[in-house]
Amino acid sequence: MLSVGSISKIKSGDCQEPIVLQITSLEKATNNKFKVTLSDGQSSNSGVLATQLSELVDKGDVKLGTIARLNAYVLNKVQDGYFIMTTDLEVVAQDENFVAPALSAAVTAVASTPNSNRVLKETSIQNTPGAMVSPGPAPSPSEDPRLAKSMKTHEGGTPSSLNAVHLSPTPSILKGFSPLSTPTGHQTPPVTPTLAAAGTPVQHVTQLAVASEKKNINLIQQLHPYQDSWNVKVVISRKSPLWTNKGPPKFVVEMADSQGGQIQGTFWRGQAERYHEVLQEGKVYVISKFQVKVANKAYNSCKNEYEIHFNDKTEVLEAPDQDTSGMAAVTFDIIPIEQLPKHVGRKVPVDVMGVVVALGPLGSVKRKSDNSDLQRRDVTLVDQSGKSVSLTLWGDLSTKEPAATCLEEHASRCVIMQVTNCRVTDYMGCSLSSVSKSLLTVDTQSAGSSNEAAEALKGWWKSQGYEGSAGLSFPSVGDSATVGGKGSGNNTGTRSFGYLSDINAAANAMSLPDPSARPVSTELTGCASVLKSDQTFYYLANPETGKKVTQQHDGSYMSEDGSMCAAPQHRYVYSFKLVDFTGETWANIFSAEGEAMLGVSADRLAEVKDQDADAAAALCKAAQWKEWSVVVSSKSREYNGERKMRHTVTSLKPVDYVQQCRRLLDTINKF
């Protein structure tokens, strides 16, 4: 009944299917977890039962002597060895006579006697508390080949531990166990462990092998970045086109499992070319050996804090059971069109859905990189808000299906278009643009949970009497966009006149803005109270691009993008303490604004610091306590899980006292 030798196989990575082990010790730990010792009849290992299994212990279903099938487990390496984290188990049998694992002491005592060929007498086993034996005399070495082999091994020496003798369970030894019955009354069948097939994928895959039904499957919610020996059974909800324009080939898939978990995965390089044509949307696969990383929300819209990166070790097998009725569909966060202006300038992509009311002609633009033509097409969408938005489709999305379907049918019927992972821009006030990872669906026939939203949109369209109408026009959401202005291209966020007390109050708020939110600019009158002369004031940059450069072995300078520069210039980047009559805060300042504050160029300051440090300190001191009209841009940044506000000076000009007096008078008149 026990999976003999399975613990050793787990440690060597050769066992990935469910295994049957016995709990030989049980102790409550912190965080409502339980420490256990698990035995396979040959060796044992420490482990931990996950929090969700604590209820089984509290009810008494799991206790000392319990034999359980581990359906989901993870082997974690610690400083002193390994421990098995169990997240899902099924009780197979109970040993009601189990007291304590004293069998090891009795066996070790027998094996340690000088006469190692002695016969194990009946009392040596029967008197052992909790021994799993049936009535009757114990077999002698001559009667049991396993004992004879063990005794022969120890002739002429004394074993150092219990592992010197290996007793594998036999039907007679397990006679005292009573297998539990399933809810239908059938006994739980014993599990015979088999090793998972571990074949290396060929260079060009035309058909995937079928995965073993006994593979140890992990849930998406169990994934974390601290190991890579994962196995997931998922349905491919979405698959992006193979992207080869820039960098190595890659494509993205969105996956879901039977427990409602969803996650995004990316295939790279050879794996991308190998599996792109093989993987099909709507089919179920078992995927093993991959990396789990923290999700980059600028390119990931799945509701998961992690994402998967597939590598050369990844194995993809077709699941034997292709029933997807229990698989949860990937959910989408559809943003109403009237709320799109709030997302202008953010890096996080959005999902949109609307009725196609206009489809522009196919056009093209020249790429700067290789001067090639890039196809484009504008689509106008409208939803229940009565607002429309212009969506620009790029590349294959503009020429291939399902865009062609829209071109032929949108004028005669209600065509619902859903686009995931598109970018909100401030062009025309507010508009949408597809990116390389955007996925387009027409009529949302395979959009999973978004079918309800599509049906609601169709119902609204018909109820308004728009069905069959042509040439309808709706007000653009860009006309009412208040941030940035129509066609302004301004991405600096909102701007108002205020004081440092307002800035500090926002920075000390309980809930800081999301890092993807647009910055807030505040115009105020202040001065520099602290300007440290020992800080790094500048960096070497390409005068044409402003990008940082590093010196090469031949004396030339090269920036990160590979461009060369013969004569770099110093550019300012430093911090200072900004004060006004309401408070103070540290702020960063760059290039032109930094030069205005210090009164000298960065090249000149570098020259002065090399020649005379005291003279450079005098320049910093002279810049203090001069009054300026300052525009401070405030934006939240997240580092190591901690979110803080960062303040940057975007404008520094001499104070216009006439304008300042008028502003103060307007403020006074409000009271």
Order of alpha helices (4+ residues) and beta strands (2+ residues): alpha-beta-beta-beta-alpha-beta-beta-alpha-alpha-alpha-beta-beta-beta-beta-alpha-beta-beta-beta-beta-beta-beta-beta-beta-alpha-alpha-beta-beta-alpha-beta-alpha-beta-beta-beta-beta-beta-beta-beta-alpha-alpha-alpha-beta-beta-alpha
